[in-house]
Structures are given as structure tokens and as C-alpha cells.
Amino acid sequence: MAFGILFLLFIVTTGWWLHSRWSALRQAQEARREAEMLYVFEARSKAQQPVPAAPPTAPSDFYPTLPGKP
């Protein structure tokens, strides 16, 4: 009888310990994912925005000349 009670106590204690370790592991994984997402969002917000292309220049009256030609 005493062995049965001790065995049951051992099983309950082991189950409680495993449950607490499993919960701590899941919480650590969630915290890690949250930190990774914050890091990514921060990096995206600090990234330089692409520079818009310069507008094309208007044509001018300057035309290059070849050597020897006026």
C-alpha cells in the first residue's frame, strides 16, 4: 500500500515537472519569435528607401560636333 502511494506521488510529481518544463520551453520559443519579429520590423524601418529615378532631362540645342567640322 505504501509503495502504491509513493509510486502515485512520484508519477504526479513527474507529470507536474514535465508540464512546467514544457510550458517554460513554449514560452521561451514564443519570446524568441517575438524578438525575431521585432528585429525584422526594426531593420525594415531603418532600411533606406529606394531613391526615385531622376526625371529625364529636356533636350537642349547643344549637339556634339566631330573634330574638324564646324
Beta strands, then each sheet from edge to edge (+ up, - down):
end
